Amino acid sequence: MTTNDGASPLKLFTLVVMWYMGNTVYNIYNKNSTNVFHANWTVASAQLLVGCGISLTLWFFGVRSAPKLTVADVRACLPIGLFACLAHCGTVLASAVGAVSFAQIVKACEPVFAAVIGLLIPPVDIKPGLAYLMLVPIVGGVGIACIKEGKGVEINVMAFAFASLANASAALKGKLGSSVTKALKADKSKNMDAANVYGVMNIISFIFTIPFVIHQEGAVVAQRWEEAVSEHGAALILQNIMISGVFFYFYNEVAFAFTAHVGSVTSSVLNTAKRVIIIVVSSIMFNEAMERNTVIGSTIAISGTFAYSLASAKKPATKAKSS
């Protein structure tokens, strides 16, 4: 595993363990949150609000140097924050209306969205031919996973739609955000290391959730809260949301730090591998059925995503021979 800054293997291993642990715990408590409080946009927004509180507390008490951004810097970050918001909300809603395992299988299709967006939005990003070939098993694997024995193709349309929204938004965030975040990190006066980049994007993402919450659930959220409290108690609801919010912030900050050390390709490979853990754990925790086709299809799709990440790696340009 190569690094961009000489980080030790032990540090990288620790970051991966923390990333995987945080992501797994988040998915468990996220599902618990939406199971007890049926206001999914509100849950997604509240999770981001928890992260905002963590960042602001660290900055206020000087534990972490606060970012120093201009109005122009914030304006440049707005599109990234919007798509980060939609990627997060899409994932929460996909897991809420369907199985966590199914949402993760569909999210394995993210490279397909990234490849298309890379070709449609300048600067055009043309991958090696082998990378595009690996999109076939990704799509095919997801298709196989949707075939139920004795029932034919069976898709949770809402879960599929929300997971696809998350995929498209994540791809757009990556496409539009890389140059902005690189520029912010390069200017040391702005205090925008990997942790602060995530903290700022988290705050912007939360702000963007507010109109969605008002539009989608503003008229019913109070009633759903009362129903949830009467059935489960306020303490359990708040506990699930708080824990999911803390671990969402935690695992994303660790993932940002890991990517800063190793680059996007290695991070993408490990991001793919983590889905296997989430699928297995969620199947056990929530008694989600794992039929033969689901196992075969998810294995093919995740393997295809893994291969796509490797095939997408840019080979370093060869130096011209001196004459």
C-alpha positions in Angstrom: 0.0 0.0 0.0 1.7 3.2 -1.2 1.2 6.5 0.5 1.4 10.1 -0.6 3.2 11.3 2.5 5.1 8.4 4.1 2.4 7.4 6.6 3.4 4.2 8.4 1.6 0.9 7.7 0.5 0.8 11.3 -1.2 4.2 11.1 -2.9 3.2 7.8 -4.1 -0.1 9.3 -5.4 1.7 12.4 -7.3 4.2 10.2 -8.9 1.3 8.1 -10.0 -0.5 11.3 -11.5 2.7 12.7 -13.2 3.4 9.4 -14.7 0.0 9.0 -15.8 -0.2 12.7 -17.3 3.3 12.5 -19.1 2.6 9.3 -20.6 -0.7 10.5 -21.8 0.8 13.8 -23.3 3.7 11.9 -25.3 1.4 9.6 -26.7 -0.5 12.6 -27.8 2.6 14.5 -29.0 4.4 11.4 -31.3 1.5 10.6 -32.4 1.4 14.3 -33.1 5.2 14.1 -35.4 4.9 11.0 -37.1 1.8 12.5 -38.3 3.6 15.5 -38.8 7.1 14.1 -40.5 7.2 10.7 -39.2 10.6 9.5 -36.3 9.6 7.4 -35.3 13.0 6.0 -35.4 14.3 9.6 -33.2 11.5 10.8 -30.7 12.1 8.1 -30.6 15.8 8.9 -30.3 15.2 12.6 -27.3 13.0 12.0 -25.5 15.8 10.2 -26.5 18.2 12.9 -24.7 16.0 15.4 -21.6 16.2 13.3 -21.9 20.0 13.1 -21.9 20.1 16.9 -18.7 18.1 17.0 -16.9 20.3 14.6 -18.0 23.6 16.1 -17.1 22.3 19.6 -13.6 21.3 18.5 -13.1 24.7 16.8 -14.6 26.8 19.7 -12.3 25.2 22.3 -9.2 25.3 20.1 -8.8 21.5 20.0 -8.6 21.9 16.3 -7.7 25.1 14.4 -10.8 26.6 12.9 -10.9 27.0 9.1 -10.4 30.5 7.7 -12.6 30.7 4.6 -13.6 33.7 2.5 -17.1 34.1 1.1 -15.8 32.9 -2.3 -14.4 29.8 -0.7 -17.7 29.0 0.9 -19.5 29.6 -2.4 -17.1 27.2 -4.2 -18.0 24.6 -1.6 -21.8 24.9 -1.9 -22.2 22.4 -4.9 -20.1 19.8 -3.0 -22.1 20.3 0.1 -25.4 19.9 -1.8 -24.4 16.6 -3.4 -22.9 15.4 -0.1 -26.3 16.1 1.4 -28.1 14.2 -1.3 -25.7 11.3 -1.1 -26.2 11.0 2.6 -29.9 11.4 2.5 -30.3 8.9 -0.4 -28.3 6.3 1.6 -30.4 6.9 4.8 -33.7 6.6 2.9 -32.6 3.6 0.9 -31.8 1.7 4.1 -34.9 2.9 5.7 -37.4 1.8 3.1 -35.6 -1.5 2.3 -32.9 -3.8 3.6 -29.5 -2.4 4.5 -27.9 -5.2 2.5 -29.9 -4.3 -0.6 -29.0 -0.7 -0.4 -25.3 -1.6 -0.1 -25.5 -3.9 -3.2 -27.1 -1.1 -5.2 -24.5 1.3 -3.9 -21.8 -0.9 -5.4 -23.0 0.5 -8.7 -21.5 3.9 -7.8 -18.6 3.4 -10.3 -21.1 3.2 -13.1 -22.5 6.6 -12.3 -19.0 8.0 -11.8 -17.8 6.7 -15.2 -20.8 8.3 -17.0 -20.5 11.6 -15.2 -16.7 11.6 -15.9 -17.5 11.5 -19.6 -20.4 14.0 -19.5 -19.0 16.8 -17.3 -15.7 18.5 -18.2 -12.9 18.0 -17.8 -13.6 14.7 -19.4 -12.2 11.8 -17.4 -11.5 8.8 -19.8 -10.8 5.6 -17.9 -8.7 2.7 -19.3 -10.8 0.3 -21.5 -10.6 -2.5 -18.9 -12.2 -0.2 -16.3 -15.3 0.3 -18.5 -15.4 -3.5 -19.1 -15.6 -4.0 -15.3 -18.9 -2.1 -15.3 -20.6 -5.1 -16.9 -20.2 -7.4 -13.9 -21.2 -4.6 -11.5 -24.5 -4.0 -13.3 -25.0 -7.8 -14.0 -24.3 -8.6 -10.3 -26.8 -6.2 -9.0 -29.3 -7.6 -11.6 -28.7 -11.2 -10.3 -29.1 -10.1 -6.7 -32.6 -8.8 -7.6 -33.7 -12.2 -8.9 -35.6 -14.1 -6.2 -35.8 -17.8 -6.4 -39.3 -18.8 -7.7 -40.4 -15.2 -8.0 -38.3 -13.8 -10.8 -37.0 -10.2 -10.6 -38.1 -8.5 -7.4 -36.9 -5.0 -6.8 -37.7 -2.6 -3.9 -38.2 0.3 -6.3 -38.0 3.0 -3.6 -34.9 1.6 -2.1 -33.3 1.3 -5.5 -34.2 4.8 -6.4 -32.8 6.3 -3.2 -29.6 4.3 -3.5 -29.2 5.4 -7.1 -29.8 9.0 -6.0 -26.9 8.5 -3.5 -24.7 7.0 -6.2 -25.3 9.9 -8.6 -24.8 12.5 -5.9 -21.6 10.9 -4.6 -20.2 10.7 -8.2 -21.1 14.4 -8.8 -19.6 15.4 -5.4 -16.4 13.6 -6.4 -16.3 15.1 -9.9 -17.0 18.7 -8.8 -15.2 18.6 -5.4 -11.7 17.3 -6.1 -10.3 20.5 -7.5 -11.9 22.7 -4.9 -10.7 20.7 -1.9 -7.2 20.3 -3.3 -7.0 24.1 -3.7 -8.3 24.7 -0.1 -5.8 22.1 1.3 -2.9 23.6 -0.6 -3.4 27.1 1.0 -2.1 26.5 4.5 -3.5 29.8 5.7 -7.0 28.5 5.4 -6.5 25.6 7.9 -8.3 23.2 5.6 -6.7 19.8 6.3 -8.7 16.6 5.6 -10.6 16.9 9.0 -11.6 20.5 8.4 -12.6 19.9 4.8 -15.0 17.2 6.0 -16.2 19.4 8.9 -17.1 22.3 6.6 -18.8 20.0 4.0 -20.8 18.4 6.8 -22.1 21.8 8.0 -23.0 22.9 4.4 -24.7 19.5 3.9 -26.8 20.0 7.0 -27.9 23.4 5.9 -29.1 21.9 2.6 -31.1 19.2 4.3 -33.3 21.8 6.0 -35.5 22.7 2.9 -35.8 19.0 2.1 -37.0 18.2 5.6 -39.5 21.1 5.6 -40.9 20.1 2.1 -41.0 16.3 2.7 -41.9 16.0 6.4 -42.6 19.5 7.8 -46.3 18.8 8.0 -46.0 15.3 9.6 -42.8 15.3 11.6 -44.4 16.4 14.9 -47.1 13.7 14.7 -44.6 11.0 13.8 -42.4 12.1 16.7 -45.3 11.8 19.1 -46.2 8.3 17.7 -42.6 7.2 18.0 -42.2 8.5 21.6 -45.4 6.9 22.7 -44.2 3.5 21.3 -40.5 3.6 22.0 -39.8 6.5 24.3 -37.8 9.7 23.5 -34.6 8.4 25.1 -34.3 5.4 22.8 -35.0 7.5 19.7 -32.5 10.3 20.6 -29.9 7.7 21.6 -30.1 6.0 18.2 -29.9 9.3 16.3 -27.1 10.6 18.5 -25.0 7.4 18.2 -25.6 7.2 14.4 -24.7 10.8 14.0 -21.5 10.5 16.0 -20.3 7.4 14.1 -21.3 9.0 10.8 -19.1 11.9 11.5 -16.4 9.7 13.0 -16.1 7.2 10.1 -16.2 9.9 7.4 -13.5 11.9 9.1 -11.3 8.8 9.3 -12.1 8.0 5.7 -11.1 11.5 4.6 -7.8 11.2 6.6 -7.1 7.8 5.0 -7.7 9.0 1.5 -5.4 12.0 2.2 -2.6 9.5 2.9 -3.1 6.9 0.2 -5.1 8.5 -2.6 -8.5 7.9 -4.1 -7.8 4.6 -5.8 -6.7 2.7 -2.7 -9.5 4.3 -0.7 -12.0 3.3 -3.4 -10.8 -0.3 -3.2 -11.2 -0.5 0.6 -14.5 1.4 0.4 -15.7 -1.5 -1.8 -14.5 -4.1 0.6 -16.3 -2.5 3.5 -19.6 -3.3 1.9 -19.1 -7.0 2.4 -18.8 -6.4 6.1 -21.9 -4.2 6.2 -24.0 -6.7 4.2 -23.0 -9.6 6.4 -23.5 -7.7 9.7 -26.8 -6.2 8.7 -28.1 -9.6 7.5 -27.4 -11.0 11.0 -28.5 -7.9 13.0 -31.8 -7.3 11.1 -32.6 -10.9 10.0 -32.3 -9.8 6.3 -32.7 -12.8 4.0 -29.6 -13.7 2.0 -30.8 -16.0 -0.8 -28.4 -17.7 -3.1 -28.9 -15.2 -5.9 -28.4 -12.3 -3.5 -25.0 -13.8 -2.4 -23.9 -14.6 -5.9 -25.0 -11.2 -7.3 -23.6 -9.1 -4.6 -20.3 -11.1 -4.8 -20.1 -10.4 -8.6 -21.0 -6.7 -8.2 -18.6 -6.0 -5.4 -15.8 -7.9 -7.2 -16.5 -5.9 -10.3 -16.3 -2.7 -8.3 -13.0 -3.9 -6.8 -11.6 -4.6 -10.2 -12.9 -1.3 -11.6 -11.1 0.6 -8.8 -7.8 -1.2 -9.7 -8.3 -0.8 -13.5 -9.0 2.9 -13.1 -5.6 3.6 -11.5 -3.7 6.0 -13.7 -0.3 4.7 -14.6 2.5 7.3 -14.0 3.7 8.9 -17.2 7.0 7.5 -18.4 9.9 10.0 -18.5 11.3 10.8 -21.9 14.7 9.3 -22.5 17.4 11.9 -22.6 19.1 12.1 -26.0 
